[in-house]
Amino acid sequence: MSAESELRRTFAIISHPDAGKTTITEKLLLLGQKIQEAGTVKGKKSGKHATSDWMEMEKQRGISVTTSVMQFPYNGRVVNLLDTPGHEDFSEDTYRTLTAVDSALMVIDSSKGVEERTIKLMEVCRLRDTPIVTFMNKLDRDIKDPIELMDEVEEVLNIKCAPVTWPIGMGKQFKGVYHILEDKVYFYKTGQGHIIQDEDILDGLDNPELDERIGSLAQDLRDELELVLGASHEFELEAFLKGELTPVFYGTALGNFGVTQMLNHFVEWAPAPLSRMTDVREVKSSEDKFSGFIFKIQANMDPQHRDRIAFMRICSGNYQKGMKMKHVRLNRDVQVANAVTFLAGDRSNLENAYAGDIIGLHNHGTIQIGDTFTSGEVFKFSGIPNFAPELFRSVRLKDPLKNKALLKGLIQLSEEGATQVFRPFNSNELILGAVGILQFDVVAHRLKDEYKVNCIFESVSVNTARWVECDDEKMLEEFKNKAGVNLALDGGDNLTYLAPTRVNLNLTEERWPDIRFNQTREH
Ligand SMILES: Nc1nc2c(ncn2[C@@H]2O[C@H](COP(=O)(O)OP(=O)(O)OP(=O)(O)O)[C@@H](O)[C@H]2O)c(=O)[nH]1
């Protein structure tokens, strides 16, 4: 591995909306860039514009519809943080971003515990056994019992927990954390808000000074730790790297406390860029030759320039300004003079990037999700799927003459990967599928803007979709005849089963055991 690449730590945050993802992102940038004031990510209060608030709609709704990439140096490493839209209005990009990282940080609202969105994102991480670090947030509030919180993570998410820091009190009584591996107490000072805390540290759990400072809480802490250490797991790097065990840190992102301890270990333990599978062979990040894949396409990053940016994860070699790379699907060499990076929101021209880094390529419609670029070799990276949509709408045109433009627009937008379009066998209806509700607004907005098509969405009785595959052609034909009413083609002409209910899906799966109903589809 090149020395530069070995320093990369590429990760994303998984959390339920409002758990504190934006707040902790601000604090990570603060620690990484040593800037004094946070607020660059959302910046609502300070009146600054959010780094990703470029889109009109996003500004109106005050939420993030984009996934941006932030790079910062920390303790001799280069951290790439891929932001994942976490609000109710997230999209398939959130899922796919997780295929481009080597590790993930799970942020949990400790007053709520493991929530639904986290469970789903964790399922996606499981596809690649991504190593997970856990941050239990909002300790300055009344939280659930810390032991119960860990039990919940173990049971619901099926991953072992190894506490690394342990909280002392909570809410108004929150005094700090005890660092189990360092045998040190870090004291929390309230009221520091966005400013980086000067660390106030005490050596040793048995230090009498601890009793002097926090009174009876000191003995409570010792007793609790005895219990916790007996019942929980010790941190093991191997198990962490296999995605079987998660180190757990406690703190408050808002109070900027406990984040430093987490980040210190994160950059130490999280894996450097990992090898990636292709349809031909495994590609190691240490290889000299360049390769990468596209995991996301973003339109209108800059309203001034109506371009689209394709986000590429570099898997091996390095990118140099002006270099040629092979666009494998098109079997064509392309020259990439002006790749972009997303350094905390600023697009700056980039001279060099290494395995583990993300670069943005200007896309004029020739790049699709899942595309592989190499320095000449022919292979295709696997593991960058489409995910079955969870929300469906039927699309109705206001002007029926624009049918062709509508279909073209919907197919092109679905190639960008945030939505999917389905054409049922038995009707002329077009059905749009997404995993986040805001995507319907985005599509309506863009169809009007870019394709001059006005349309409205109506509810449709589709509950979930599965891509259908069967090795036995005769059986597939029979299935098509019998189940035709629920079958459709997606934007790439792949056979899809649109189930009106979960029960219907279960019954159909039972009735046709030799047919595969896939929740994801590789490009
Ligand atoms: N008391 C307390 N509040 C916090 C803490 N961390 C975040 N919050 C608050 O929780 C709310 C949600 O935090 P965000 O960081 O915006 O959460 P998010 O997960 O990014 O939410 P979305 O952008 O909706 O996905 C905000 O009002 C934060 O100020 C914390 O440690 N303690």
The ligand as a MOL file (V3000), in Angstrom:
LIG
                    3D

  0  0  0     0  0            999 V3000
M  V30 BEGIN CTAB
M  V30 COUNTS 32 34 0 0 0
M  V30 BEGIN ATOM
M  V30 1 N -28.5810 17.7280 24.9360 0
M  V30 2 C -27.9380 17.3460 23.8510 0
M  V30 3 N -28.4490 17.6140 22.6490 0
M  V30 4 C -27.7590 17.2190 21.5690 0
M  V30 5 C -26.5240 16.5160 21.6520 0
M  V30 6 N -26.0990 16.2510 20.4070 0
M  V30 7 C -27.0180 16.7700 19.5650 0
M  V30 8 N -28.0210 17.3500 20.2640 0
M  V30 9 C -29.2070 18.0490 19.7480 0
M  V30 10 O -30.0480 17.0990 19.1090 0
M  V30 11 C -30.6770 17.6860 17.9830 0
M  V30 12 C -30.3650 16.8650 16.7500 0
M  V30 13 O -28.9850 16.9320 16.4770 0
M  V30 14 P -28.3900 16.8740 15.0060 0
M  V30 15 O -26.9190 16.8490 15.1480 0
M  V30 16 O -29.0080 17.9140 14.1590 0
M  V30 17 O -28.9510 15.4500 14.6040 0
M  V30 18 P -28.8740 14.7020 13.2130 0
M  V30 19 O -28.7580 13.2680 13.5740 0
M  V30 20 O -27.8470 15.2970 12.3450 0
M  V30 21 O -30.2950 14.9730 12.6340 0
M  V30 22 P -30.7600 15.0340 11.1090 0
M  V30 23 O -30.0010 16.1560 10.4650 0
M  V30 24 O -32.2020 15.2810 11.2480 0
M  V30 25 O -30.4150 13.7020 10.5840 0
M  V30 26 C -30.1490 19.1080 17.8920 0
M  V30 27 O -31.0910 19.9700 18.5050 0
M  V30 28 C -28.8630 19.0650 18.6880 0
M  V30 29 O -28.5310 20.2990 19.2670 0
M  V30 30 C -25.9980 16.2490 22.9580 0
M  V30 31 O -24.9380 15.6600 23.1450 0
M  V30 32 N -26.7540 16.6800 23.9910 0
M  V30 END ATOM
M  V30 BEGIN BOND
M  V30 1 1 1 2
M  V30 2 2 2 3
M  V30 3 1 2 32
M  V30 4 1 3 4
M  V30 5 2 4 5
M  V30 6 1 4 8
M  V30 7 1 5 6
M  V30 8 1 5 30
M  V30 9 2 6 7
M  V30 10 1 7 8
M  V30 11 1 8 9
M  V30 12 1 9 10
M  V30 13 1 9 28
M  V30 14 1 10 11
M  V30 15 1 11 12
M  V30 16 1 11 26
M  V30 17 1 12 13
M  V30 18 1 13 14
M  V30 19 2 14 15
M  V30 20 1 14 16
M  V30 21 1 14 17
M  V30 22 1 17 18
M  V30 23 2 18 19
M  V30 24 1 18 20
M  V30 25 1 18 21
M  V30 26 1 21 22
M  V30 27 2 22 23
M  V30 28 1 22 24
M  V30 29 1 22 25
M  V30 30 1 26 27
M  V30 31 1 26 28
M  V30 32 1 28 29
M  V30 33 2 30 31
M  V30 34 1 30 32
M  V30 END BOND
M  V30 END CTAB
M  END
